[in-house]
Amino acid sequence: MLASDLHLGSWLLSSGLLLLNIVIVVLLVPTVIMQRRESGATLAWVLLIVLLPFLGLLGFWLFGTTRLRLRRRKRRKAEEALAYSLARVQPDVDGVERIASISPSLLKLVHRLDRIGPLAGNAVQVMRAGGEVFDALEQAFDAASDHIHLVYYIWEADQTGARLLDALVRAARRGVEVRLLLDDVGSRLARPPFFRALREAGGKVERFLRVNLLSRRLTLNNRNHRKVVVVDGQIAFTGGMNVGDDYAGLGQPWQDLHARIEGPVVYSLQEVFCQDWYHATGEDLVRGTYFPEVRDAGTICAQFLASGPADERWQNIHTVLFAAMTLASGRIWIETPYFVPDRPILLALQTAALRGVDVRLLVPKRSDHWLVTLAGRSFMDDLLVAGVRVFEMHGAMTHAKAVTIDDNFATLGSANMDQRSFRLNFEGNLFFYGTAVAGQLARDFRELCACAQEVTPAQRRTLSRPQRLLESLVRVFAPLL
């Protein structure tokens, strides 16, 4: 009798689980299809849900239920609400319509994306050493007289995080307005008590797209991945460095890239901060004190482009990079920690290499996200067969996000060369038109490649079948990484 009861119980349990699996598949698959994602992302979700229904349900709850329409609508409302005010305070500057070394078609494209285009008169200091970056930030905070605005994806509660926080507290105590916007996922380990001193000094600390375990605001997508600092509306910082000991070079060996900017392009970074702050808090910051009179500070033509899931038609950063790659005639050199390209970027790199462009990719041998590393390696054969040269950095995590094209175009910022940066996260990149910054980044790239190991087709052929199978399996889910 006992054995019969156990058999019946086992049958009921297995039948119940099978029925639940069927229900999950029947309900979730149409939901995924109705979201009208790109076909690769849709297929990846469908496969995950069909093959592993319970894991698929959990993954879709955390990453798939983006409520993208609602977020697009909220972001659009934020931008529309500020549009009139921003137009009134916008400095009287015109975008550069002609740059001798830049394709007229590329310039026309970038003008249409932000209605301004590249701005002349900027001074840019490109920095790779974390210590140099955080020294420059602290000096700028100590010299601030009116306001300090910051957006960060990650702010660690460690030595470096405390150091910069102390500088902000000093500024707030002398009357400087301090506003710090942190992504609620990236900075989840830096809890509110860590920022208490800044709040008590009069500074404001807010979270972007808060995650609430008791509501549907549990999604881990659509994060604010930007790293933007604006001081007194005159100086700005942006790039790939978050705030933490790793980025300062106090932890594991780390390679990164950041820039300090003065000049008219600072206005664009301030505009994006105001939009992000309004999105998170509903507070309108658009007034003259945050957009002071613009002055020329140098000779560099630059443009700051933001992109995010609210961009229904154009993913600005992706669009400009794709266009510049297809127009390249000499070189395309890419430095990125995470390389998981979509089909357009992959095809642009392959066709450029096939027509004789010097295409090179520099990635870490081991990144801090092993699944992304595996997915990225699955694309290496596609690149190598077309003539792309791939280099892996050993002994250090390269976290810089930079692209140089020919001798006259370059970009650095927060966007990785992956689909999450291109379509899911809020990102921001500086684009440089002319030889100055492109030349500096090219020299850096050569030095880094000289210290890296080049990946060859012969090395790839030595991979075992299980290794290739694992890479291929992870690649199927690349749109979700």
N, C-alpha and C positions, 0 to 999 in steps of 0.2 A: 504493500500500500504506500509506504514511504517513497520507494523508488518511483512508483507511478506518479505520485504527487510532485516529486522533483522533476520528472520528465515533463509533466504538464506545465509546471512553473517555468521551466527552461523554454518550452515551446511558446508560452505566452509572452515571455520576455523578448525572445528573438523576433516573434511576430510583431510585437509592439514596436521594437526598434526599427524593423523593416518598414512598418507603416509610417513611423515618424520620419524616416529617411525619405520616403516617397512624398510625404506632405511637404517637407522642406524643399525638395527639388521642384515640386509642382508650383509652390508659391514663390520661391526665390528666383528661379530661372526667368519667368516672364517679367519680374521686377527688374532684373539686370538688363534684359533686352530693351525694356521700355525706357531705360535711362539714356539710351542712344550714345553710349560711349564709342570710342574708336573700336573697330572690329577686333583688334588684338586684345584690348582690355576686356571686351565683352566675352570673347572666347575663353580667356584665362579664368574669369569669374565662373563661367558656366562649367568649365572642366573641374575647377576646385569644388564647386557645389555638388556636382554629380558624383565625383569620385570620393569626396570626403565631406558628406553633408553636414555633419556636426561642426567640423573645423571650418567648412565654408560658411555656415551660419554665423559662427563667432567672428570670422574674418570680415564678413560682409557687414556685420553690426559695427565693428570697430573701424573699418576702412572704406567700406562700400557705400554705406548710407550717408552720403555726403550732404544730402539736402541741398544740392548744388543750386537748384533754381532759387530757393529761398536766400541762399548766400549771395548769389549773383544779384538778386533783387536788392538785398540790403546794401551791397557794395555800390551798386548803381545809384541807389538813393543817396548814399553818402557822397559820392562824387558829384551828383547833380545838385545836392544841397549846397555844396561848397563852390560850385563852378562860377556862379556870379560873383561871389566875394573874391575868389582867386583872380578872376579877370580884372577886378578893380585894383588889386594890389600888385598885379604882375608888373615887374620892372619893364621899362621901355627898352627892350632888347629884341633884335631880330635874329633869327637863325641864319647861319651862313649858307647861302644858296649855292655857292660854287667853291669847291676845293679842287685845285688842279689835279691832284693825284688820285681823287676819288671818283668812281663811276657816277655820272649824272643820274643814272637810273637808281642806284643805291641811295643817293642823296634825296631823290624825290620820294623814295619809299620811307625813309626815316623821318622826313618832314611830315608826311601824312599820318604817321603813327602818333605823334604827340603835338602836331600843329605848330611846332617851333623848329625842330631840327637841331643840328649841332650849334653850339654857342662858342664864339671866340672869346679870348681874354681870360682864360683860366690858368691857374698855376696848380700843378699836380706833383705830389711827392709820393712815389711808389715805394712801399716798404715790405720787406719779406721777414724781417726779424720781429718776433713777437715782442721782445723787450723794447725795441724802438717804437713799435705801435703804441704800446701801453704808456710809455714815457710821453709820447706826443699827446695822447688823450688826456693824461693827467695834467700836463702843462696847459692844454686848452681849457680844461675845467677850472684850473686855478686862475686863469686869466679872464674867464667869462664875466661879463658885467650885466647881462640882461636875462638870457635864458639858455638852457641846455635841453635839447630834445633827443631822445634815444629810442631806437627800436632794436631789439635783439632777439634772436631765436633762442640762444642758450646763454644764460648767465649762471655760472657756477658759484656755489657758496664755499669758495676756497680762498686761498691766499690772494690770487689775482682779483677775484670777484670782490673781496673785502677791500682791497687796495683802491679799486676804482670807485666802489661805493663810498669809501671815506672821502674821496675827492669830491664826489657829488654832495655829500653831507656838508663839507666845508663851503661849497658854493651856495647851497641852500641857506645856510646860516648867515651868510652875508647879503642875502636878499635876492639871489639869482633864482629865477623860476626853473625848476627841474621837473621834467616829465619823462618817466621811464616806462616804456611799453614792452612787455615781455610776452613771448609766445607761451601759452599755458601748457603745452606739451614739452617743448624744448627746454624750458626752464622749470620743469615740474619739481626738481630736487631743491631748488632755492625757494624755501617756504617763506610765507609772510613775515615771521619774526626776524629773518635775516635782514629785511629792508625797514625794520621798525625805526631805526635811527634817522633814515632819510625822510620818512613820513613825519616824524616828530620835528624835524628841522623845517618842514613846510613843503617838501617835495611830494610829487604824486607818482604812485606806482600802480599801473593797471595791467591786466592780463588780456591777451588777444584770443578770442574764441575760447572761452573757458570750457573746460571739460567737466561735465556734471554726471557722476555715476548714477544719479537718481532720475535722470531725464534722458532724452534722446541726444543730448549734447555730449555723446560719448565718442564721436568720431575723431580719429587721429589723422585725418586728411585735412587739406586746406590750411596748412600751418603757415604762419608768418616767418619765413626763412630769411628775411632781410636783416642786414646789419647796417644801420644808418644812425649817424650822430650829426646833429647840427648845433653849432655854438654861435649864439648871437646873430644868426642869419648870415654870417660872413664866412665861417669855416665849416667844412663838413668832412666826415670820414665814412668810408664804406669799403666793402670787400668781402673776404671770406672768413675773417676772424671773429669768432664769438668771444665771450669773456670767460676765461678760465685758465688754469695753470698749464694745460696742454698747449693752448694757443700762445701762451707767453713763453713757451719753451722750457717750462719747469717740470714737465712730466716726461712722457715718451718723446723720442725725437720727432719733430714736427716741422713740416714745410708749409708756409701759407703766404697769403698776399693781401695787402690792404693799401688804401690810398687816402691821403689827406688832400683836400681840394679847397681852393679859394677861387672866387670869380662868379660869373653869372650862373653857372650850372648849379651852384648851391641852392638857388631858388627852386629847382626841380626836386631836390632832395627834401627841402622843407615842405613843398607841396605834398609829396607822398607821405611824409610824417603826419601832416594835418589830416589827410584822408584816413590814414590808419587810426589815428587817435579818435577821430569822429566816429569811425566804424566801431571802435571798441567802447567808447564812452558817451557818444552823442554830444560832446563839447566842441563847439566851433572855435577854432583858434585862428581863423583867417582875419588878421588885422595887421596894420602897417608895421607895428613894432617887430613882428616876426619876419617881415619881408622888407628890410631896409634897402636903401638905395644901392644899386649894384655898381661895383667898380671893377675895372679890369685889373687883374692881378698877374697875368702872364700872357703867354702866346699860344696856349694849347686850345684846340677846338675839341669840345667834349659834349656829351649828351648823356643824361641819366634816364634810362627807360625802366619802368616798372611793369611787371606782368603778374597775372594770377588767375585763379579759377573764375573770376568775374569777367574775364575777357572772352566773350562769346565768339567773336569773329577772328581776332588776331591775338595770338600769344606773342607779344611784342618781341621778347628776347629771342625766342625760337625763330620768328619770322626774319629778323635781321640777320641772325647767324646763318640761316639757310640761304638767304639771298647773297650774303657776302661770300659764302663758300662756293656757290655756283658761279660767281663772278671772278673768283681767284685766278691769278695767272702765274704766280711765283711760288707761294707757300701757304700752307695752313698748318699751324702748330698749335696743338691743344694740350693744355695741362688741366687735369681734372681728377678728383678723388674717386668719382663714381661715373663710370661710362656705361650707360644702358640706353643707347640711341633708339629713336623711332625710325621707321623706314625712310622718311625723307632725309634725315641727317645722315643715316648710313649710306644712302644712295648718293648724296652730295659728296661725301668723302671718297667713295669708291670712284665715281666718275671724274672727280678732280685728279685723283692719283692716276687714273688711266689716261688722262690727257696731258700728263707730265708735270702736274703740280707736285711740289715737295710736301707731302702730307705726313705729319708725325703726331703721335699720341703718347703722352707721358702720364702714367698712372702708378699708384703704389703697388708693390708686389703683394702686400697684404693690407687691406683697408680695415677700418673699424666696423664694417658691415660685410660679413663673409658671404652672405647670399648675393649681395650686389656685386661683390668681386667675382663670384662664380658666373653670374649672368653676364657680366662684362667680358669675361674671358671667352664666352661662347661666341662673341662677335669677332674675335681676333682672326680666325681663319678667313672670314669674309673680307677683312681689311687687308691682311697680308697678301692674299691672292691678287688683289687689285694694285698692290705696290705701296700700300701705306706702311710706314715704319712705326713699330710699337716699342716703347721703352718702359721698363718697370723699375721704379725706385725701390732699392733695397735698404733696409735699416732705418727708414724714416717714413712717416705717414705724410704724403703730400696732399694737403687739403686745399691748395690754391685752385681757383677757378679762373682760367685765363685762356684767351684765344688771340693769336696774332695772325693776320692774313696779309700777304704781300709785305710791303714795307710801310704801309700807310693806314692800317686799320687794326685796332686792338680793342679788347674788352676785358674787364675784370669785374667781379662782383660776387653775388651770393648764389647764382644759378649754376648747378652742376650740369654736366652733359647727360642728363637722364630725363625720363618722361615725367617723373615726379616734379622736377623743377620747371619743366616746360609747361605743364598743364595743371598740376594739383596744388602747388604751393604759391604763396605770395613771394615774389623775388624782385631784386633790383640790381641792375648792372650799369656800370659806366662804360660808355663807348667813346673811343678816341679816334679822331680823324686827322691824319698827319703822321710824320715820321718819328717824332720825339718819343712818345710812350711806346709805340710799336717797336722801335729800335731797342729800347731798354728791355722790354719783355723778351724780345728775340735773343738778346745777349744772355739774359738769365736762363732762357730755355736751353740754349746751347750748353751752358755750364752744367745745368742739371742733367741733361742727357749724357754728358761726358762721365757723370758719376753713376749713371743708371745702366742697367743691363738690357740690351736689345733682344727682343723676342724674335725668333726666326722660324720659318716654316718647318725646318728640320726639328727644332725643339718641340713644336706642336705635334709633330708626327710621332713623337715618343710617348705621348699620353696614352694611358691604358684605356681600354674600353669602358670600365666603370667610371673613370674620370670624365670621359667624353659624355657618357650617358648622364652623369650628374649635372654637368654644365648645360646640356640640352634640356634636361628636365626643368632646371631653374629658369632657363630662358623662356620657357612656355609662360611662366608667370612674371616675366620681366615688366609688363605694363603695370603690375601691382606693387612693384618694389619702390 
